[in-house]
């Protein structure tokens, strides 16, 4: 019976490989068409369509998340047949920014770590890198001001977003009772303060520039551990002593994918705006009222200094809908007549938080 099952799996594997190569043939044809039309290789709205179809087709026993993960790599490999795409992220490697990039683009993309948000924006703006991925807000720590400030002067578009569930792990090549030092980035140590107090109360907590740097140090020192990602455990050959040691289980970071293309509607979209309003009583109320009257939901509104004049601010607004939706377009046309400036940072498929 066991051998029969294995033989059947071998037969199915052969069929899967044949079908994958058949799919790859069509992907290459699509790549040639895109090349002639100078169309973008990475198309977020199409990937969302594929993902939604897979969810509808999936009857188990594989969960939807497993199917999506498999196809993320399938799509990544197919895109690489057209042309390997390059992706900039906030380095070093094996950090949560690196993990977010791989979650979006899969294992076949070419990843380039950069030391600052400014470098990521600049490389994509100048066309040396195809896409960038940057954190914009955290459910625990709020907005990332460096990302928002770069949009004030940049012409890049937000073409996608993703929500990464941030889980912290204790990595070491020693036993739990032998840990004398724990390395990690400052916010990671804070996120795990309760667990550390309960499980390694005498260990010295030492801040590092990144979780990846923490893992590197833990590899080279006896009695040392790091709080870092599972990706770092694999890279630095560390044992995973404990998973999900963060005190708050609902910690997500929202990442934005930067590019130069316009994304078409996917059916479930979000639009990001940057608005500068006139300095007069009721200006903010007048800005927000048209959205309410059009029954458009706002998911975020935040102010930042305009960087042009003291005490002058711009507002970053996220709304549900696509800039090509009639209701959204009508409101934006109205607002353009009422405000100093209005800049559409991008419309893109809406991400859902997945544990």
N, C-alpha and C positions, 0 to 999 in steps of 0.2 A: 504493500500500500504506500509506504514512504517513497519507494523508488518510482512508483507510478506518478505520485504528486510532483516529484522532482523532474521527471521527464516532461510532464505537462507544463511546468514552469519554464523549462528550457525551450519548449515549443513557443510559448507565449513571448519569452524574451526575444527569440528570433524574429517574431512578427513585429514586436515593438521596435526593434532596430531597423527593420525594413521600412516601417511606417515613418520612423523618425527621419530616415534618409529621403524618403519620398517627400516629407514635409520640407526638408532642407532644400530640395530641388526647387520647390515653389518659392521658398524664401530667397534663393539666389535670383530667380526671375524677378521677384519684387524689388530686390536690391538694384538690379539693372534698370528697372523702370524708374525707381527713385533717383538713381544717378543721373539719368537723362533729364528728369524733371527738376533736378536739384532740390529734391524734397528731403526733409529730415529723416534720419534712420530710426531714431528713437521716437515713437509716437505714443505718448501716454494714454490718449483716449482709446486707441486701438488695443493697448494692453489691458485696459479696464474692461473693454468689451469681451476680450478673450476670457478674462478672469470671471466675469459674470456668467458667461456661457458654461464654463467649466463647473461653476457652482450649481447651475441649473441641471447639468448632466450627471452630476455626481450622486450616485445612490449608495455609496459606501462599499465596503467597510472603512475605506480611507476617509479621514476627516477632510473637510474643505481646505484647512490650513496645509495639510500634507500635499494635497493635489496642487495647490497654488505654489508651494515651495518647489515642487518638481518642475512645474511649468515655468517658473521664474528662470531656472537654469536652462530649460529647453529654449525659451525665447532668447535668453542671453547668448546661447550658442548660435542660434539662427541669425541674430543681429551681427555677430562676429563674422559670419560668412559673407554678409554684405560689406561690412568694414568694422574692425574693432573700434569701439568708441572709447574716448578718454574721459576720465572723471576726476575732478579735483575735490579734495575733502580736507578738513582741518586735521592736520597730523598731530602726532605720528600715527603709524599703522597700529592696528589692533585696538583702537579706541572705539567709543560708541559712534563717533562720526564715520569711521571706517565701516563699522557694522551696518549703519544706516545706508551707506552707499551701496554695499553689497546686496542688501535687502531690495534695493530698487533696481540695480543694474545686473545682478548676478555675477557669477564667477568668471565670465569670459571678457568682461570689460577690463580696460587698463586703468589702474588706480594710481593717483599721484597725490601724496600728502603735501600740504603747504602749511607754513607756520602761522598764517593770519587770515582773517576774513578778507582783508584787502587784497591779498595775493590771489585768493580764489576768484574774486570778482574780476580782477585785472586779467588773469589768464583766460577766462571765458570770454570777456569783452574783446580781447585781442585775437580770439580765435585759435590760440595755441592749445587750448583744452576745449573739448566739445561741451561738457556739462560740469556744473559744480553742485555740491550739496552742502548746505549750511544749516545749523540749528537756528530756530527763530523764537521758540518759547518752550518752557518746561512747566509741567503741571505743578511742580514743587517750587521752582525758583522764579517763575515769571518769564518775561520777555528777555531776549538777547539783544541788547541795544546796539552792539556792533553790527549785527546783520541789518537791522532796520535803518541805521544811519547810512549804510552804503547805498541803499535804494534811493536816497535823496539825490545823489549825483549819477547813479548808474542807469543805463538804458536796458539792462538785462531784464528778461521776463521770468516770472515764476511759472514753470511749466508743469510742476507736479508737487505733491507733498506726501510725506509719510509720517506715521506715528510709531516711534520705537519705544517699546516697553523696556525701561531701564531696570535691569536686575543686576545686583552686585554679587560677586562670588569671591570666596576666600581661596587663594591659590598658594600652594607651597609644596616643597619636597620634603618637609618634615611633618611630624605628627602634630595634632592640635595642641597637646600638652607641652610640646617642645618649642612653641612659638614665643620668641622674645621681642620681635619687632614686626610691626605691620605697616607696610608702605601703601600709600595711595594719594590720589588727588584730594585736596581739602574737602570738596563737597561730597566725595564718596565716603570719606571717613565720617563726616557728619551724618550722612544717610544711614550709616551702619552703627552708630554710636551705642544704641541699646544692645544690639547683638554682641558687639565687641566687649562691652562691659560684663555681659553675662557669661561669655565663653572664653575670652582671653583677657581677664581683668588686669593682669600684671604686664601685659605686652606694651611696649613703647609704640606710640602712634606717630609716624613720620610722614610729613607731606612731601609729595613729589609733583613734578610739572604735569604729569599725565598718568593715567592708569597703566598705560603700556610701559612707561618708565618704571613704575612700581614693580611690574612683573619682571622686567629685566634685572632689577636689583635683587629681587627675591630669588632669582635663579642662581645668583652668584654668592649668596651669603647663607651660612648655616643659621638655623633658627629664625629665618626671615619668611614672611608671608606677604602677599599682595592682595589688595581688593581690586579686581579687574574683571574684564569680560572673559567669556569662555574662549573667544577667539585668541586672546592673549595666552590662555593656558596651553593651547595647541602650539602657538608660535614659540613659546619659551620653554616648552616641555615641563610644565608644572602640573602637579596633581590638583584636581578639583576637590578640595577638602569639604567645602560647604557651598550650597547654592542658595540664591535668593536670600541673602542675609540682610537686605535693606529693611529698615524699621517700618517704612510706609510702603505697602504693596502696590499703590496706584500711581507710580511715578512714570510719566511718559514725557518724552521730548519730541516736539514737532520739528521736522526737518523740511526745508524747501529745496526743490531742484531748480537750478538756474540754467537758463538757455537763451537762445535768441529767436526761437520760433513762436508762432501763434498756435495755441492748442484749440482744436475744435470741440464743440459741446459733446459731453459723454452721457448726459442724462442725469448726472448727479455731480454737480460742479460747485466750486467755490471761486469767488473773485476777490482779489486783493486790490485796494485802492490806496492812494496817498493824496490827501486833500489839504490845501491851504485855504483857510477861510478869512473873510474880512473881519477886521476888529471892530465889532459893534455889538450892542446888547442883543441877546437872543440869537447870535450867529450859529452857535452849536445846535440849538434847538431847531433852527431853520434847516440846518444840514441834515439832521436825523429824521425830521418829520416826513419827507417824501418817501423814505424807505418804509416807514410804518404805514403810510397811506396806501402804498403799493403791495403791502403784505409781504415784504422781503425781510427775511431774518438776518440780523447782524450777529456774527459769532465773536467778533472782537473789535474794540475801538480803543486806540491808545494814542497819546500825544508824544511828540519828540521835538526838541529844539530844531528850528529850521536850518541852523548853521549859516544863515544869511544876515540875520538882524537880531539884536538882543531882545529877549522875551517874545520872540515870534515863534510860533509852533506850527507843525504839520500834524495831521491826524492820519493814522494808519487804520483802515477799516477793512474787515473781512466780512463778506456777505455770501449767503447761499444763492447760487444761480450763476449763470454764465453771461458774459458781457454781450453775447449775441441774443440772449433771451429778450423778448419784446419788453417785458416789465422792467428788467434791469436797464436796458438801453434807454427807455423813456425817462427813468429817474436820473440817469447819468447826463442825458442831454439837458434836463432841467437844471441840474446842479452846476453844470459848466457855465451857465449864465449867472449863477449866484455866488460863486466862489472865486478866489484869486487864481487857483490852479487846481486841476484834477488830473491825476496820472493813474492809469490802469496798470498795475504791476503785473497782472496776469490773471487769466481764468484757467482752471485746471481741475482734474478729477478730485473729488473730495475723498480724503483718507479717513479710515475708521480705525479706532483704537482696538488693537487685538492683543489679548494676553497670551 
